[in-house]
Amino acid sequence: MKPTPSKKLASLPPYLFVQLAKLKAQAEAAGQSVIDLGQGSPDLPSPANVVEALKAAVDQPWTHRYPQSGGLPALRTAIADWYRHRFKVTLDPDTQVLPLVGSKEGLAHLFMALLEPHQTVLVPSPCYPVHYNGVVLAGGKPYLMPLSEEMGFLPDLRKIPPAVAKNAKIMVLNYPNNPTGAVLESNLLLEDALNFSQKHGCLIAYDNAYSELTFDSYRAPSILQIPGAVDRAVEFHSFSKTYSMAGWRIGFVVGNAEAIAHLAKFKGFLDYGIPNFIQQAAVEALHGPQDYVSDLCRTYQHRRDAMVKALGEVGWEAPKSRATMYLWAPLPKKARRMKSLKFAERLILEHGVVISPGVGFGPHGEGYMRISLIAPEEQLAEAAGRIGAFLDRLK
Ligand SMILES: Cc1ncc(COP(=O)(O)O)c(C=O)c1O
């Protein structure tokens, strides 16, 4: 018997970053020294105080035992403390806070915990891939809300057909946005989404993974700051970007207690939670000094400015994002007629620079490329030079 994938799995192409990694390996095998600006995997070390806390925690044998899937009470309290301090929102650490083995896994698990087969989820396009793939793998039906540059990469909720709105179980929103780097200039979209949720009875899953990675004195809001939001929304956060802890696999969700209880029950069957020593270190990340985060924002902002300038010098206009670790740029004039995947493939194989094709984030991402600012400025300059050489070769 030949094992066959489920129809759900077979319906999805291989994960974007796995595809890019294969192309990268191919370029390296051919002797290229590759600069990888593909995945949003931070290159900077995690905070020293957090690494020290991890070492101290690993020395305590109790941390080697199975964790509880609901997370350590000390971590839930630290999350609630951080939230109150950062957003002036008070949360009950026992019912409105849940640590996650990464927010990617948490989002996927939320879809699996809440969706009936073929139930609709309103998903932005382009989006962080799990917003779409997670729904498909949970047996749900994504309905794409296009994000366009003219609309500031915000969805137009009035364009959702009433029949779709009526059946929607979850709406996914993500600002600061991956991949577009867009931010909310006001609370209007959040208020509209909450009104929509009240009218149609869907849950808002608000992905705030980049809430702390903001530039030019922009501060990102939490949806839970809007009065009544805790009745209709959950919000996802990640340690991956804020504290450069992507490989540690830890995030959290806060907000609506019923949704969190269902997710916690689901996780109880499926995962053992986050290793205790990592949870202990995460408490230090939240309770310890936060200068790491402001330094990080300064570093990414410098990189953003340097890369936008360097790309401009080789003829590629890229807008300056006000948050996230990404530039989201329309394909350069000389390559306007190329598909983003072709552009990415040729750039990797011929010039050893990995950047992500916009189409990998959904059909409305076609025509754009995403550049992750995950390398020191000298390497970004080198990458821009190689991109310039590539553009010179195009007619
Ligand atoms: C919008 C968004 N949400 C969630 C994640 C995943 O974060 P985590 O590492 O906590 O799973 C990412 C990672 O790139 C992201 O861009």
Ligand as a Chemical Component Dictionary entry (heavy atoms), coordinates in Angstrom:
data_LIG
# 
_chem_comp.id                   LIG 
_chem_comp.type                 NON-POLYMER 
_chem_comp.pdbx_formal_charge   0 
_chem_comp.three_letter_code    LIG 
# 
loop_
_chem_comp_atom.comp_id 
_chem_comp_atom.atom_id 
_chem_comp_atom.alt_atom_id 
_chem_comp_atom.type_symbol 
_chem_comp_atom.charge 
_chem_comp_atom.model_Cartn_x 
_chem_comp_atom.model_Cartn_y 
_chem_comp_atom.model_Cartn_z 
_chem_comp_atom.pdbx_ordinal 
LIG C1 C1 C 0 2.321 37.502 11.238 1  
LIG C2 C2 C 0 3.035 36.374 11.883 2  
LIG N1 N1 N 0 2.413 35.664 12.818 3  
LIG C3 C3 C 0 3.013 34.641 13.437 4  
LIG C4 C4 C 0 4.299 34.266 13.105 5  
LIG C5 C5 C 0 4.909 33.080 13.774 6  
LIG O1 O1 O 0 5.497 33.368 14.958 7  
LIG P1 P1 P 0 5.990 32.218 15.931 8  
LIG O2 O2 O 0 7.454 32.098 15.737 9  
LIG O3 O3 O 0 5.595 32.686 17.288 10 
LIG O4 O4 O 0 5.292 30.961 15.556 11 
LIG C6 C6 C 0 4.998 34.977 12.147 12 
LIG C7 C7 C 0 6.348 34.575 11.761 13 
LIG O5 O5 O 0 6.929 35.010 10.804 14 
LIG C8 C8 C 0 4.344 36.055 11.506 15 
LIG O6 O6 O 0 4.952 36.757 10.557 16 
# 
loop_
_chem_comp_bond.comp_id 
_chem_comp_bond.atom_id_1 
_chem_comp_bond.atom_id_2 
_chem_comp_bond.value_order 
_chem_comp_bond.pdbx_ordinal 
LIG C1 C2 SING 1  
LIG C2 N1 SING 2  
LIG C2 C8 DOUB 3  
LIG N1 C3 DOUB 4  
LIG C3 C4 SING 5  
LIG C4 C5 SING 6  
LIG C4 C6 DOUB 7  
LIG C5 O1 SING 8  
LIG O1 P1 SING 9  
LIG P1 O2 DOUB 10 
LIG P1 O3 SING 11 
LIG P1 O4 SING 12 
LIG C6 C7 SING 13 
LIG C6 C8 SING 14 
LIG C7 O5 DOUB 15 
LIG C8 O6 SING 16 
# 
